């Protein structure tokens, strides 16, 4: 320990030069250890590797002698040698003397943190270095410190507590990884179940129009001269074929969604344009459409084409669910999230029958529908699109009063998103 005070063992253990004295002292220490009353501990501390770094050979020898009964001890005589020991074997806890030539204890432990931040780092220092130690603890460089000269029990229990903490952290990581893996398995299982639901729904949705087409084809030879029949059933067959085509397009959009091309877009303009497209469907059922927009709405960071599809799907879902003379309302506003993120929000609400609580967790499942019309894919596609935008699609409903959907999209930030927009433009994604 160049330039600093050296550690001196307590007098009862001070003689390292004579083998006879050492044997007696060692025997006395072991006797005291065996007679101590200690509670049973669940951890096998001997399975942990403890690295002690000190430039004084006597201190390394004393540390090895005192604590090898409890832990697996690895020693090094310099910071650089200690780092080499780290690369040779797994180390769970490192103790380093502060005053060493070439590399101080704080510098060495800082390098340990860079190599593996999970390793517990303990500094051993004299009183003169206490300000350095406190600064290192506050900056997260070390877990704790021991002051020289140390007491055997302080070191032993301090290391054990550190290893308890280390084990608890690793166990938490293991349980978290296990939970993630279980969630992945559940997602895979849910996907398989969703595939079964999709296949059943697809068969049902295609079979119905196919029945009409097959009936027309069977009657065609006998009704060939009946022009009125031909005209009527040709229209029906064409309509059913269009229905199958629309279903397959929706299914393709759900199964292989296009990657969104994100840019700054005016959500108010998108809503106004899509209300015009929804107006024909709404007027057929005498449904009133209302739009309340925030005039100072910031642009959203989104794919305009895909968000237009979300607006269409939510609007059509509401129109199909409502009885005639209902009301469909669109509203835009901005909202700040809990972490300071700014959201651009679209609210779509209707005066329909509402969704029973038992069905709320199913409405985004493919082919799930309680309506007489529609394929049950519209909300699934909308949910998937919003999720791809790193947004949220939330729903609230009350039976007998109506349903409200809220689409949360990230607000466009020129500093954060500007480069992405430039890259998209350079690739010809939009003009």
C-alpha positions in Angstrom: 0.0 0.0 0.0 2.3 2.7 -1.3 2.2 6.0 0.5 -0.5 5.0 3.0 -1.0 3.4 6.3 -0.7 -0.4 6.3 -3.2 -2.7 7.8 -2.1 -4.3 11.1 -3.9 -7.4 12.3 -5.2 -7.4 15.9 -2.5 -8.4 18.4 -4.0 -11.8 19.0 -3.4 -12.6 15.3 -0.4 -10.5 14.7 2.4 -13.1 14.5 2.9 -14.2 10.9 6.6 -14.9 11.0 6.8 -17.9 13.3 5.1 -21.2 12.2 4.6 -22.4 15.8 2.9 -19.1 16.8 0.8 -19.1 13.7 -0.4 -22.7 14.3 -1.4 -21.8 17.9 -3.2 -18.7 16.9 -4.9 -20.4 14.0 -6.1 -23.1 16.3 -7.4 -20.6 18.8 -9.3 -18.7 16.0 -10.8 -22.0 14.7 -11.9 -22.9 18.2 -13.6 -19.6 18.7 -15.4 -19.9 15.3 -16.7 -23.4 16.1 -18.1 -22.4 19.4 -20.0 -19.4 18.1 -23.8 -19.8 17.9 -24.8 -19.0 14.3 -28.3 -19.3 12.7 -28.6 -21.7 9.8 -28.3 -19.8 6.5 -29.9 -21.0 3.3 -26.9 -20.1 1.1 -23.8 -22.1 0.5 -21.4 -19.2 0.8 -18.5 -21.5 0.0 -19.9 -21.7 -3.6 -19.2 -18.0 -4.1 -15.8 -16.7 -5.3 -14.5 -13.7 -3.4 -11.6 -11.7 -4.9 -9.4 -9.7 -2.4 -6.9 -7.2 -3.9 -4.1 -5.7 -1.8 -0.5 -4.9 -2.6 0.7 -6.1 0.8 1.5 -9.9 0.8 0.9 -10.1 4.6 -2.6 -8.8 4.3 -3.4 -11.2 1.4 -2.2 -14.1 3.5 -4.1 -13.0 6.6 -7.3 -12.5 4.6 -6.9 -16.0 3.0 -6.3 -17.6 6.4 -9.2 -15.9 8.2 -12.0 -16.4 5.6 -11.2 -19.4 3.5 -13.3 -21.5 5.9 -16.4 -19.5 4.8 -15.8 -18.5 1.2 -13.7 -19.5 -1.8 -11.0 -16.9 -1.7 -9.0 -15.6 -4.7 -6.3 -13.0 -4.2 -4.4 -10.5 -6.3 -1.5 -8.1 -5.4 -2.5 -5.3 -7.8 -5.5 -3.8 -9.5 -4.3 -5.1 -12.9 -3.8 -8.6 -11.6 -7.2 -8.5 -10.0 -8.8 -7.7 -13.4 -7.0 -10.6 -14.9 -8.5 -12.9 -12.2 -11.9 -11.6 -13.2 -11.3 -12.9 -16.8 -10.1 -16.3 -15.5 -13.1 -17.3 -13.5 -16.5 -16.0 -12.3 -16.3 -13.7 -9.4 -19.3 -12.6 -7.3 -17.7 -10.1 -4.9 -14.5 -8.0 -5.0 -12.8 -6.3 -2.1 -10.0 -3.9 -3.0 -7.6 -1.9 -0.9 -7.8 1.8 -1.8 -4.1 2.8 -1.6 -2.3 0.7 -4.2 0.4 1.8 -6.6 -0.6 2.1 -10.3 -4.3 1.7 -9.8 -6.3 2.8 -6.7 -9.1 0.7 -5.3 -11.8 3.0 -6.5 -10.3 3.0 -10.0 -10.0 -0.8 -10.0 -13.6 -1.2 -8.8 -14.8 1.2 -11.4 -13.2 -1.0 -14.1 -14.9 -4.0 -12.4 -18.3 -2.3 -12.8 -17.6 -1.7 -16.4 -16.7 -5.3 -17.0 -19.7 -6.7 -15.1 -22.0 -4.3 -13.1 -23.5 -7.2 -11.3 -20.4 -8.0 -9.3 -20.5 -6.5 -5.8 -17.7 -4.1 -5.1 -16.3 -3.3 -1.6 -13.6 -0.9 -0.8 -11.1 -1.3 2.1 -9.6 1.9 3.3 -8.1 3.9 6.1 -9.9 6.8 7.8 -7.9 9.3 5.8 -9.7 8.2 2.6 -13.2 8.4 3.9 -14.3 11.3 1.7 -13.1 9.4 -1.4 -15.2 6.4 -0.3 -18.3 8.3 0.4 -18.1 9.9 -3.1 -17.6 6.5 -4.7 -20.6 5.1 -2.9 -22.8 8.0 -3.9 -21.8 7.6 -7.5 -22.6 3.9 -7.4 -19.0 2.8 -7.9 -19.0 0.6 -4.7 -21.5 -1.3 -2.7 -20.0 -0.5 0.7 -16.7 -0.1 2.5 -14.7 -1.4 5.4 -12.3 0.7 7.5 -8.9 -0.4 8.6 -8.1 -2.0 11.0 -11.1 -4.3 10.5 -12.8 -6.7 12.8 -13.2 -10.3 11.7 -16.9 -10.4 12.4 -17.5 -7.2 10.5 -15.8 -8.5 7.4 -17.4 -12.0 7.6 -21.0 -10.8 8.2 -20.5 -7.9 5.7 -19.5 -10.3 2.9 -22.4 -12.7 3.8 -24.9 -9.8 3.6 -23.4 -8.8 0.3 -23.7 -12.3 -1.0 -27.3 -12.5 0.2 -28.0 -9.3 -1.8 -26.2 -10.7 -4.8 -28.1 -14.0 -4.7 -31.4 -12.1 -4.3 -30.7 -10.0 -7.3 -29.7 -13.0 -9.4 -32.8 -14.9 -8.2 -35.0 -11.9 -9.2 -33.4 -11.9 -12.7 -33.9 -15.6 -13.0 -37.6 -15.3 -12.0 -38.0 -12.4 -14.4 -36.5 -14.3 -17.3 -38.6 -17.3 -16.4 -41.7 -15.1 -16.3 -40.8 -13.7 -19.8 -40.3 -17.2 -21.1 -43.7 -18.3 -19.7 -45.3 -15.2 -21.3 -43.7 -16.1 -24.6 -45.1 -19.6 -24.3 -48.5 -18.2 -23.5 -48.3 -15.9 -26.5 -47.4 -18.8 -28.8 -50.2 -20.8 -27.3 -52.6 -17.8 -27.8 -51.4 -17.5 -31.4 -52.2 -21.1 -32.0 -55.6 -20.6 -30.5 -56.1 -17.5 -32.6 -55.2 -19.4 -35.7 -57.9 -21.9 -34.9 -60.4 -19.1 -34.3 -59.3 -17.5 -37.6 -59.7 -20.7 -39.5 -63.2 -21.3 -38.1 -64.2 -17.7 -38.7 -62.8 -17.8 -42.2 -64.7 -21.0 -43.1 -67.9 -19.5 -41.7 -67.5 -16.2 -43.5 -66.7 -17.8 -46.9 -69.2 -20.6 -46.7 -72.2 -18.2 -46.4 -71.6 -16.3 -49.7 -70.5 -19.6 -51.4 -73.9 -21.1 -50.7 -75.6 -18.2 -52.6 -73.1 -18.6 -55.5 -73.5 -22.4 -55.6 -77.3 -22.1 -55.6 -77.2 -19.7 -58.5 -75.0 -22.1 -60.5 -77.3 -25.0 -59.8 -80.4 -23.2 -60.9 -78.7 -21.6 -63.9 -79.3 -24.5 -66.5 -83.0 -24.5 -65.7 -83.4 -20.7 -65.6 -81.2 -19.8 -68.6 -84.0 -18.2 -70.5 -85.3 -16.3 -67.5 -83.6 -12.9 -67.9 -85.2 -11.4 -64.7 -83.8 -14.3 -62.7 -80.4 -14.1 -64.3 -80.1 -10.3 -63.6 -81.2 -10.7 -60.0 -78.9 -13.6 -59.1 -76.0 -12.3 -61.1 -76.1 -9.2 -58.9 -76.4 -11.4 -55.7 -73.5 -13.6 -56.9 -71.3 -10.6 -57.7 -72.1 -9.1 -54.3 -71.1 -12.3 -52.5 -67.9 -12.6 -54.6 -67.0 -9.0 -53.6 -67.7 -9.9 -50.0 -65.2 -12.8 -50.2 -62.6 -10.6 -51.9 -63.0 -8.0 -49.1 -62.7 -10.6 -46.5 -59.5 -12.0 -48.0 -58.0 -8.5 -48.2 -58.8 -7.8 -44.6 -57.3 -11.2 -43.6 -54.2 -10.4 -45.6 -53.9 -7.0 -43.8 -54.2 -8.7 -40.5 -51.8 -11.6 -41.2 -49.1 -9.6 -43.0 -49.5 -6.0 -41.9 -47.3 -3.5 -43.9 -44.6 -1.8 -41.9 -45.7 1.7 -41.2 -43.8 4.6 -42.9 -43.8 7.1 -40.1 -43.8 10.9 -40.7 -45.5 14.0 -39.3 -49.2 14.0 -40.2 -52.2 16.2 -39.3 -54.7 14.0 -37.5 -57.5 16.6 -37.9 -57.1 16.4 -41.7 -57.2 12.6 -41.7 -60.3 12.5 -39.6 -62.1 15.1 -41.8 -61.3 13.2 -45.0 -62.4 9.9 -43.6 -65.7 11.3 -42.2 -66.5 12.2 -45.8 -66.0 8.5 -46.8 -68.1 7.3 -43.8 -70.9 9.8 -44.5 -72.6 7.6 -47.1 -72.8 4.6 -44.7 -74.0 6.9 -41.9 -76.8 8.5 -44.0 -78.2 5.1 -44.9 -79.1 4.7 -41.2 -79.8 8.4 -40.5 -76.7 8.5 -38.2 -75.4 11.9 -37.3 -71.6 12.4 -37.4 -70.0 15.1 -35.2 -66.3 16.2 -35.2 -64.8 18.2 -32.4 -61.2 19.0 -33.1 -58.5 20.7 -31.2 -57.2 23.6 -33.4 -53.8 23.6 -31.8 -53.3 19.9 -32.2 -49.6 19.0 -32.7 -48.8 16.6 -35.6 -48.7 12.9 -34.9 -45.8 10.7 -35.8 -47.6 8.1 -37.9 -48.3 6.5 -41.3 -51.2 8.5 -42.7 -52.5 5.7 -44.8 -52.6 3.2 -42.0 -54.1 5.6 -39.5 -56.8 6.4 -42.1 -57.6 2.7 -42.1 -57.9 2.8 -38.3 -60.4 5.7 -38.5 -62.4 3.8 -41.2 -62.5 0.6 -39.1 -63.5 2.3 -35.9 -66.1 4.4 -37.7 -67.6 1.5 -39.6 -67.6 -0.6 -36.5 -69.7 2.1 -34.7 -72.1 2.6 -37.6 -72.7 -1.2 -37.9 -73.3 -1.5 -34.2 -75.9 1.3 -33.9 -79.6 1.4 -34.6 -80.9 4.0 -37.0 -80.8 7.7 -35.9 -77.8 7.2 -33.6 -74.9 9.5 -33.1 -71.2 9.0 -34.0 -68.7 11.5 -32.5 -65.0 12.1 -33.3 -62.8 14.2 -31.1 -59.1 15.0 -31.2 -57.0 16.4 -28.4 -53.4 16.2 -26.9 -52.4 14.6 -23.6 -49.2 14.4 -21.7 -48.3 11.0 -20.4 -46.9 10.0 -17.0 -43.3 10.1 -18.2 -43.7 13.5 -20.0 -44.4 12.0 -23.4 -46.9 13.9 -25.5 -49.7 11.9 -27.1 -52.0 12.9 -30.0 -55.4 11.3 -29.2 -58.4 10.4 -31.3 -61.6 9.6 -29.5 -64.4 7.8 -31.4 -67.7 7.3 -29.5 -71.1 6.1 -30.4 -74.6 5.7 -29.0 -74.9 2.1 -29.8 -75.9 -0.8 -27.5 -72.5 -1.0 -25.8 -70.3 -4.0 -25.2 -71.0 -6.4 -22.3 -68.1 -6.6 -19.8 -67.6 -10.3 -20.6 -66.9 -9.4 -24.2 -64.5 -6.4 -23.7 -61.4 -8.6 -23.6 -62.4 -10.4 -26.8 -63.2 -7.5 -29.1 -59.7 -7.3 -30.6 -59.6 -11.0 -31.3 -59.8 -11.9 -35.0 -63.3 -12.8 -36.2 -64.9 -12.0 -32.9 -68.1 -10.0 -33.6 -71.6 -9.7 -32.1 -72.9 -7.8 -35.1 -75.0 -9.2 -38.0 -72.6 -7.6 -40.5 -68.9 -7.3 -40.8 -66.1 -9.9 -40.6 -64.8 -9.4 -37.1 -61.4 -8.3 -38.4 -61.7 -4.5 -38.3 -60.9 -4.0 -34.7 -58.1 -6.6 -34.8 -56.5 -4.7 -37.7 -56.9 -1.3 -36.0 -55.3 -2.7 -32.8 -52.4 -4.1 -34.7 -51.8 -0.9 -36.6 -51.8 1.3 -33.5 -49.5 -1.2 -31.7 -47.0 -1.0 -34.7 -47.0 2.8 -34.1 -46.0 2.3 -30.5 -49.3 3.7 -29.5 -52.3 2.5 -27.6 -55.9 1.6 -28.4 -58.2 1.7 -25.4 -61.9 1.0 -25.1 -64.6 1.9 -22.6 -68.2 0.8 -22.9 -71.5 0.8 -21.0 -74.3 -1.5 -22.0 -77.3 0.5 -23.2 -75.3 3.8 -23.6 -72.5 3.3 -26.1 -68.8 2.7 -26.6 -65.8 4.9 -26.7 -62.4 4.1 -28.4 -59.3 6.2 -27.8 -56.3 6.0 -30.1 -53.1 7.3 -28.6 -50.3 8.2 -31.1 -46.9 9.6 -30.3 -46.7 13.4 -31.1 -44.1 14.3 -33.8 -40.9 15.7 -32.3 -38.7 17.3 -35.0 -35.5 16.7 -32.9 -36.3 13.1 -32.2 -38.1 12.0 -35.4 -36.6 14.4 -38.0 -34.0 11.9 -39.2 -36.5 9.2 -39.6 -38.7 11.4 -41.8 -35.6 12.3 -43.9 -34.7 8.7 -44.4 -38.2 7.8 -45.5 -38.3 10.7 -48.0 -34.9 9.6 -49.4 -36.2 6.1 -49.9 -39.2 7.4 -51.8 -41.6 6.4 -49.1 -43.7 9.6 -49.6 -43.5 12.9 -51.4 
